[in-house]
Amino acid sequence: MLSAVLATAAAHDLLRAGDRVVVAVSGGPDSMALLHALWELRGRLGVTLEVAAVDHGLRAEARREIDLVRERAAALGLPFTAVAVDVAAARRARRGLSLQDAAREARLGALEALARRLGAGRVALGHQADDQAETVLYRIIRGTGVAGLAGIPYRRDVFVRPLLDVTRVQILRYITRRSIPFVEDPSNADVRFARARIRHRILPALAQENPRVAEALRALAAAARGDGPTAAGAAAVSSLSRRAAATVARLASRGGTASIDVAGGRRVEVSYGRVRVTERASPRGSRSAGAGPSPAAVQIAKPGAYPWLASGVVEVSESAAPVRPAKGAAPAGEFDADRIAWPLVMRPRRPGDRMRPRGGRGSRKLSDLMIDEKIARPLRGALPIVTGADDVVLFVPGLRPAEAGRPSTTTRRFIKVCFRRAADVKN
């Protein structure tokens, strides 16, 4: 996540050496992750940090949340300021403004005034990649033009958003690994609010059609802003023949994901306008000759049994407590249901797939992990790979489950994934 923050800050000129930055922190996971990430990166960025929390006067719990932010600022050795705003006055000043929009306007106004008072040139906000997708979809539903499709800006006036390329799943993984405390705002789950309905009802329904719908919405925002292809993508296209480049451009304009093989033993992958060139798998790769076309990915939106080729069945179950494996049961992976991206996806292995095994220090190629576990070469291509909707590999039969989504003492819903071979499945 820290690498993504650095890349975003550099690509959009968010922070410069010598900047004094007010970090707006509510106590929620996104803003707490923002605070700690900027604190970890302050030396590399060359910035000075101040912490601010805004009390909207709408909830009794807000005092406790502000106290948490104050404690974290003190633990990090950073100055802290609490600011109170009058949301009712903001609504009176602009009739027809919703409660949430009035709170937002009052909050931003107070933060900008505080930045001027402190001599700070930047105010860092905790909006992240899933907020971007939700905002674009919200505007589509309500009606918007191309400008509205651009979504949340990375920078506007003094406000910057260094987490806009970081997903909610990445944020939860970051704060879990560092044991960073946070609180949840109950309004985020209150479906009386349109944004909560989009997050908890509409986007999950759309993900049934496209597990990567959030990525598609973010790509739409980038196109509306006029963001060009990355340097890597531009270089990749420039290395292709004229015919191949034309095909790639056509695929990119069509949307979604696709791949084509080109000369030189390369494969070009197009994903929502982004282009990546990789080496094609060797003919002696994981699938044996004559094995036929690669099977299609299967969405796993709820517990159940999901057949995979003729080799077996992936079983997914949910419980409110950890499940002790029965004697002789197939090896399983257990995950925190709220810390993995839904729906899950069952798909074949791809060249370059990586996973961080539970308890391991870093990610490794699946091919190397399979070799270490002495999984026979003919079996490697027949095994299903279970990932989150964000394409993070979670479970591979024969390997330790991924570190991603590891249950903790606060886990309330446990998801167990196991693979039963065809020979062990009872008819």
Buried (B, 14 or more C-beta within 10 A) or exposed (E): BBEBBBEBBEEBEBBEEEBBBBBBBBBBBBBBBBBBBBBBBBEEBEBBBBBBBBBBBBEEEBEEBBEBBBEBBEEBEBEBBBBEBBBEEBBEEEEEBEBBBBBBBBBBEBBBEBBEEBEBBBBBBBBBBBBBBBBBBBBEEEEBEEEBBBBBBBBEEBBBBBBBBBBBBBBBBBBBEEEBEBBEBEBEEEEEBBBBBBBEEBBBEBBEEBBBBBBBBBBBBBBBBEBEBBEEBEEBBEBBEEEBBEBBBEBBEEBBBBBBEBEEEBBBBBBBBBBBBBEBBEEEBBBBEEEEEEBEBBBBBEBEEBBBBEBBBBBBBEEEEEEEEEEEEBEBBBBBBBBBBBBBBBBBBBBEBBBBBBEEEEBBEBBEBBEEEEBEEEBBBBBBBBBBBBBBBBBBBBBBBBBBBBBEEEBEBBBBBBBBBEEEEEE
